[in-house]
Structures are given as structure tokens and as C-alpha cells.
Amino acid sequence: MTQPLILIIEDEAPLRRFLVPTLSTQGYQVDVASTGAEGIALARSYNPDIILLDLGLPDCDGLDVVRELRDWSRKPILIISARNQEKDKVGALDLGADDYLTKPFGAAELLARIRVALRHATQVGRESPVLRFGALCLDLEKREVAMDAVPVKLTPLEYRLLEALARRAGKVATHAQLLNEVWGPTGEGQTHYLRIYMGTLRRKIEPDPTRPRYLLTEPSIGYRLNVD
Amino acid sequence: MTSDPPIAPGPILVALGSDARSLRLVHAGFRMAREQGRAWVVAHVEVPGWETPEEADQARVWLQEAQELGAEVAWLRSSTVVAGLLGLARKRAPSLIVLGMTRARGPWDRLESSRTQELLRRNLDVRILPLALDSVPPVEFAWRNLGDLVGIACAQGVILVFTCLFAAALAVVLGFPAVPVTFALALGFIVHRWGRAVAAASTGAAFLAYALWFNRPFGVLSVDSWPRFVAFAATVLGAQALVDLVGQLRQETRLGRRREAETVLLMLLGRALARCSTVQEVAEVLAQRLHSLFQADAWVLLPAPGDRWLRLPEGGEVPPGPPPSRLLPESSAAVAREDPLEPFFEAPCSFVPLAGTGGTEGLLQIRLASGGPLPQDRWSLLQSFAVQGSLALERIQAVEAAHRIRLENETERMRSTLLGAVSHDLRTPLAAIQGAATSLLLPEEALPDDTRRDLLVMIREESVRLTRLLGNLLDLTRLESGIIRVHKEWQPLDEVVGSAIVRLERQGPVPVRVRMPPDLPPVPLDGGLMEQVLQNLFINARLHAEDSEVLLEAWAEPGSLELAVSDRGPGVPADFRERIFDKFFRMPDQIRDGGAGLGLAICDAIVKAHGGRIWVEDHEGGGARFRISLPQDGPLPELPDLVPLEPAP
């Protein structure tokens, strides 16, 4: 199996100097673009396995890059951005980016996110009907949930919510994405539904709902099902 | 203005007396000088022995006023006014001399004033402009048409006839010869009612009646009885003089009372204005007082940015009138008026300029219910109102300017505090990072592995600290500038608490114990922001209370959700309980703890943006207890029905 190819679209030299050796030493092949146009061109010619994308690019907005890549590629896109305004992140995620990291970040966190994204990408198409996350077990075919092998009774909405999160396990799911998947178009903007059902779901699944182990909150952005 | 001699290029010379009306000359000179674009000189000639010291002082006041209006002033001493003026005129070669002229009270007054003019005219080749200083004295009584006159004559006739009958009755029935006294009473009444001029005819008629009727033999004018005629005439004239005197006294008393009333009015106005703190309030007070005084609507017109005019008090109908900018004393239309600062009438409103030390502030506009002008004798009162109003406006402007300056100073102080704090707090971690990195770059054998690792850990920790500081600074700036909007959504509190704790645990173990009832209702709040509040409180607790347990409690109260974060640290002394929420405030013994004094300021800003309250109190048994109260406003949104899915196969 060849090493996964990572494309970094980032204009700032210090960050490239940090990213390239860090990723190379982990055994990834790394390619670098410093503008959005160059990044899209490289992505078209090499079809990298994962793309690290900075939102603040000199020639265009990172969101445009996400939009253009998503036109033809399903490969994971990991946003690395200094912007910590929620709307930028939510915008990129809603456009189809898979995850985000706010600068500054540590190497360990970056590598973990890359692993999750790659694993998820390789799972697509050969989805197993039974998903396991630690003590949490989810049978997609039987629509059954168990915690430590003890069945958990969920209402239909709670189940759909958990399923939507499980399908993106380890990645962040925005409020809009979850609302759309669970409630359909009528759920648009009704974030409080989501929060309140997430609350009841947590009480059924989490051993300590105030210290969630599985259903993590990404404040103002969405939720993430923890796979660690 | 007709031009007798051609206007020479010299200045306008205004000759001032010392009485109050001289002020009009100053204003006229001001107006003409501006109109013609000339310099103007205002002079007072002091003739030794002519003026009392008070009058001289007054003249000095007028000169000062002239100086403030831009005039060159001169105080001359000379044996006569003409000599003084001639001396000055020869030196300055004025193009025009403006003199005050009292309207003649008698032929000798006219002679006097024209002699000055004549002398000046003869000695100087210059135009002389005499200005009338006094307005026409008010007429006591005037008939408007013939009907009035006939009416008055009839009334007086009737009075005289009754007087004759009464006097005759007294003489015949009682044998009491009180004829002259009776006539004197009647004529006194007539003088009182219609004035001396009108009473002259009646006096003649009365005299004839007395001479013909009450004098023996009846119906004959006898020359022998002249002593009695003289006695009669003396009685009648004496009575008339007395009535006149009493009338004058009464009028003076009335005038005095009115002055007193006006003084009290102005005092009350001053007191009301002193309480005003905004321009709007000043306008309201003025409008209200003018309404109760003159039954008139009043407005304050103030220039606003962009050539607009502010009409206060706002609301209500807008009275018709010319554009206010045309009415200002500085405007060309106003130049035509005799005194630019006096009230004037432009149908249907009267206007008074509101002039402060910094020039004209605006106008006071009043409209009488009748639509006519305010009576002349009330103008001085109106002017006093305007003066008080402009003083109040000026005071408010001064206060506002002071406030603005204080605000700027405060901002400046904040900025320098910020710079100081930021540069210190940024430099400390940067110094550590730089130091560690340069040590690591030394030749490898110089550092043992343990040390290298320590340095690397330090670089990581310091950069985390820098990140947090920058984040806090940015957040606070955004919160304060309103870039961050609070986006409240109904949500269970556990979510916020949970994500705060999870996030914190990534940086190390947090001994947080949560005590929260499971049935805690959802609250409307901005999850991201409230999480930050909790995180900051937890970080503080960890910092100040070492490894002791931190307790988070939450409970619902009617209309609010209550939160408490308690620790077992040293607590917060009572003196600092308010100030710890200030930006960059650090308790004196904690200056070196690495914090920038922003955490609690951010908490405060966020909680306030939620409409809530944050404060600190003593934790029972020692430590600090931070309390937050969040309003639980609005009804809980409805949740969609739980439609069961078809059971799984």
C-alpha cells in the first residue's frame, strides 16, 4: 500500500516549514501549494488522499476552494485556519469540508485528525452495519444501540441523531447538517431542537452527561462523536 | 442710505454717551462696519464734571461690549464733547460719524443736539449719521375714530350733568355749599379715566356750569365774583393734579411690581434651567415658561450638522417662518435690523438670537396665539429669557465638551494600560520561548536530554499561554466593539458545562464537581460564549485554589437560572469584589501569576450581554464563590412530536 498523499494549501512559510517535515516523518507523502489556484491545479493532477486547506489565501477565499474541490472530489478536506470566528468554520464545514483545526495547534492533534479523516475515507463504500465506539455499539441494520452490551432505548429522533453522528464518527457535524439529516428541511434554523434532543441522548448514553465521553460539543459549530 | 459726500475709505466713528441707550449705537456701528467691510472706532468723550463716576463706569461697559464686537475703542478727555470728537476725527479721518440723538422733549433739547452736529459738520468734511435713541413714548389713551370721541364726549357730558344736579341738590336740600369739591371729584375721575388732555374740555364746561348756575345771580357771568372763580379753578386743578400724581404713583408701583415679578420669573427660570442636563430639557423649560408667561408657543432653533436646523422641543406642528439661517445676527438679512441681538418680528413669529460667548448659538422662536408681535414693553423680558437660555445651552455644551474630553482621556488611559499589559504579558512568554529555542540550538552535547525536553515542554506551555492571552484580548475587543453578537438559543445547561469541562480536561485534570438537578429546564443562552465564562471561572479556580475541588452548582429560580462556581482558595477580599471584573485588574499579590486580568472582564461582558449578572461572594467555609444569574425570558419553544419510527426488522 502506497503512502497516503497529503496536499497542503497554505501560503505562510513558517507553517509550511512546520507541516512538511512533521508529516513527512510520519510517513506521508506531502505536496505543497501556496495559492488557491495552485492548490486546485495540484489536486486535479494528483488527486491527493487528503487536503489541508488554509482559509486565508492570498489569491482567493478558502471557502471558494472548498466549493470548487467539492464539485468533483469526495476526498477529505481538513481546514486549518487562524480565524476562530465560528461562521467561517461553519461555512467551510457546511460546504463539505470534513473537519477543522484552529491555529495554533499541536502536531499530535493534527496527526490524530488526519488519521480519523483517512480512516473514514477508506471506510466509505464498505460500511459495516455494526459500529463500535468504545463501550457504545450501534447496529445500523437492526437500529439497535447498546452501551456496555446493555440495550439503550432511544426515541426515533434520538436514534436518527446518533446515527447521523456515527456516520461521521470522529469528524465534526455542523448544526445545519445534523438538523437537515434528522429533521429534514423543516429543521432548518431550529438549533434548539437539536440541543434539547442531544441533551436527552446524552443522558441515556453518557455515564456522566456533564463530562461527555462520546458526544462532544463543538461550541457554536456542532457535535462530534468521539472515536478515541 | 443717501450719499451726500462720497464715502471716504476711513473707519466708522461711533460717539457714545453713557446712558443705556448707547448700546444701540454700538450695535448699529457693528452692523454698519460689517455691512461696509470697514474698521470701526467707538469713542466716549469724558468731559470733566459732566459725568458721575457711575455714568463713566457704564460708558466703560459699553466700550467693552464694542471691543468684544471687534471695535477699536477710544476714551477721550476733553473740555467739550465736540472738541474731543474733532480731535479724534482729525487723527483717524473717519468716513462716517454715528451720533446718538435723543428725540426732542422740548425745543432746547433739539437745539443742543443739533448744535453738536452742526459744529462737527462745519469742522469736518464727513457724513454724520444721527440715530434716534428712544422710541415713541406710549400714549395713555387714544381714540381710534370719531365714534369713540363722541362716546367719550357723551360720557363726560352725562357725568357733568349729574355732578351739577348733585351739587344743586346738596346746596338746596342740605344748604351745604360743596359745589367746587363736588366738581373737583367729578373732574378728577375724568382725568383718571381719560387723561388730562381729554379732560380739558370737561374742565372748561364745568367752569362755565359753575359760573352760570351756581353763581348769583343765576345765569349771569359776573365779574365781581372772580375770587370765587379763582377758588373754584384752584380746587379743580388741584384735584386734577392730585389724581395725576396718584395715577403716576400707581403706575410706578405697578411697574415696580411687574419688575419684581419679572425678577422672580427670571430667578425661577434660572433655577429650572440649572437643573437641565440636555439641550432638549433646556428647550422644554423655555417653551413651558414662555407658554405660561405669554400664552405663546416657543421653540429653540439650533444649527445642526449639515446645514440643518434642530427645532426643539421636537414634535408638534412646525410654525411657518423664514429659514432660520437667514435670521441669525450674522446673516445679511439681519443686518438691516437696528440691533442684531434684539428681538424682532417676522410674521407670525417673534425671534430672539441666543447669543453666547462663542457667538450666536441659535434662535428662540415664539408665536403668540394672536399671531401678532409681542408688545414692545415685554421684549426686554423676552431678551432676558433668551440670555438665560443661551447661558444654559452654553453650560451644557461646556459640560458635554468636558465629558467628551474625560472620555477621550479615559480611552487614552485604557489604551496605555492595554499597551503596558499586553507588552508585558506578550514579552514574558516570548522571552521564555526565545530563550528555550536558542538554548536548544546550542551544540547538542552542551545539553542533557532531560533539559532539552524541559525546554521543549516550556516552549509548548508558553505558546499555549500566549495563545490564550491573544484569544482573550481579541474576544474582549470583539465583545466590546459589538462584533460578537450574543446569539441566544434554548439549550440544556449540561451541554455548556460538559463542553467547558471536556475542553479544560484536555489541558490537564480538573477537579470539578457538578451539582445540577437532572430536571433543570433549558435556558436561552449563547452556548459558545457561556462556555467561555465557565472555562474562565474554572481556570481561575485552578489557578488560585491549587488542587482543591471546584464545585459547580446550577439551579432554577422563578424567571432565572442561577449558577455558582465555588473554590477553596484564598477568596476575594471585600475591597476588590467589584474591581476584579475590570479589565487588566489583578489583585496586588497576584501580579506575577501570568494572567493578564482579562478572564473575569470577559465573563462580565458576556454575562451582561445575556442580560444577566455576575458577582463574587464568600464561599461558606472559605474560598470564593462566583455567582451568575441569567434571565430565563420567553416561553420554552415547543418540541416536535415524537413520531415513532417503524420498528426495526
Interface residues (C-beta under 8 A of the other chain):
Chain A: N84 E86 P104 G106 E141 K142 R143 E144 T155 P156 L157 Y159 R160 W183 Q190 T191 H192 Y193 R195 I196 M198 G199 R202 R203 P209 T210 R211 P212 L216 T217 E218 P219 S220
Chain B: R460 S463 T467 G471 L474 H487 E489 W490 Q491 P492 D494 E495 V496 V497 G498 S499 I501 V502 E505 V514 M516 P518 P522 D526 G527 G528 E531 P637 L639 P640 L642 V643 P644 L645 A648 P649
